[in-house]
Amino acid sequence: MESGVKNAIPSHEAQGRAGLFVAALAVAALLSLWPSALSVFRTWISIHDYEHGLLIAVISAAWFGIGARKLSRADIRPDAPGCVLLLAVLAAWLIAYRANSLIAHQMLWPLALLATVYAGAGRRAARQLAAPIGFLYFAVPIWDYLVPLLQRVCVAVTESTLAILGIPTTVTDNIVTIPEGSFQIVEGCSGMRFFVVALAVAVLAVRMFHLAPRRAVFLVALGGLLALFANWLRILIVVLAGHLSDMQHYFVAVEHLSLGNAIFALLLVAILLAARRLSTAQASPRPALVAPAPPAARRWPAVLAVALLGSTFAAARPAADERSGWPVLGQWPLATGRWQGPLPATPAWVPSFVGSADERRAAYVSSAGTVEIYVNVYGAQRQGRELVQYANTLLAPGAWHRPWSQDSQPLSSGAGRLASFEALGSDGQSWLFAYVFDVGGWRTGRESLAQLAYGLRSIRAPAPAGVVALAVRCGRDCRSARALASAFWDDMSETILGMLPQAGRDR
């Protein structure tokens, strides 16, 4: 009897050890995925719309700690299927990281944390800690993709409301013009921050007030809708203030941030009051059923999970070889028949691609017109020196306009198929643009696929990647320009694409 007492472990001590084990798994995952953690932290301290990220991280960590302390040793059941999930997530993360897709590997970061807990501690622990880990998504900069949609909705709502009020309104893209002046609804006016923080507060309120699932869904949806209405109200108040004061009101002439902050505070109060009301109205929760004791735990999945994290950490280290001098483009093909060139390119179109290893511009002419052409190539890509990134653009220099609703259309068929679109230059002249990405000889007209292809190829070794782009001035319409670009590409695509180095060549 005494021997049994000596070998017994107090429940709080068992819970403490289980919590420490799960916390150690989370720390191991954070260290292994350090590029994502570091990049997200930099976003929090440098971008205004994500300044709430630090607070989200603190709340998530505290919530995780509370949940981990409630776990007992009986709850820790390393799971073999969890290792399969972890392997898949880490593989996807590594491809995204090698492809320099910042948003992709940041988006996979919390999922990898959850998969680590699932593999190393089991389903019960993963179910217990899914909410605090998922809460991190409110701090991951994936919400920027909502900005264009929210911005367009703001413009549409403003235009419709002003029409109902009888105020003459003209809308051009994101500029709303009334008789007294113009208002530009920029990205910061989209209300993305209102929306994200309102959802985060609603999720926290669900936890604080222990709402039932249906009421929880209702509250989160209500929080999102209130955030949208609050932002629309903010914009309308500013526009109406300009209308009534001939653009002299404080909100127009000085600042309107204080108005936004006041409306935002009222929004958060409304969400918390709604949560409290839903909490008092719901029925008493049913007593939890006691689950049967699980079978004996196997430790090898936990060891495998840690090994997978260690392998990811090793693979994510910066490459020692930074040979930025390779690769080099071949020379322009000399054309003397139907096409004449290469000739000097016009300064009206100078694409901007940051950090390319080599780039060339030229023009080819025929009796039907002139085709401008641009080619570049990248070697080992890094953040700030990559083929696909926000800073790179075909529409340079100057101010170009491409309609929101216009998607890229195929220009030609075959191995060198080009994607194309039309845009308006700062001089009012329409242009046709066509382009294709080449990654080690594999070609696509989609940026996302080019980035994915580079990520897959670069796991073994960096592959040369670049873009070939054509530009043709349009006349009355772009049909003749499209025919000219197609004819040029049919004749010259093989030699133009031959300028690009293939994997393993020109190093």
Buried (B, 14 or more C-beta within 10 A) or exposed (E): EEEEEEEEEEEEEBBBBBBEBBBEBBEBBBEBBEBBBEBBBEBBEEEEBBBBBEBBBEBBBEBBBEBBBEBBBEBBBBBEEBBBBBBEBBBBBBBBBBBBBBBBBBBBBBBBBBBBBBBBBBBBBBBBBBBBBBBBBBBBBBBBEBBEEBBBBBBEBBBEBBEEEEBEBEBEEBEBBBEBEEBEBEEBBBBBBBBBBBBBBBBBBBBEBEBBEEBBEBBBEBBBEBBBBBBBBBBBBBBBBBBEBEBEBEBBEEEBEEBBEEBBEEBBEBBBEBBEEBBEEEEEEEEEEEEEEEEEBEEEBBEBBBEBBEBBBEBBEEEEEEEEEBBBBBEBBEBEEEBBBBBEBEEBBEBEBBBBBBBBBBBBBBEBBBBBBBBBBBBBBBEEBBBBBEEBEBBEEEEBEEEEEEEBEEBBEEEBBBBBBBBBBEEEEBBBBBBBBBBBBBBBBBBEBBBBBBBBBBBEEBBBBBBBBBBBBBEEEBEBBBBBBBBBBEBBBEEBBEBBBBBEEBB
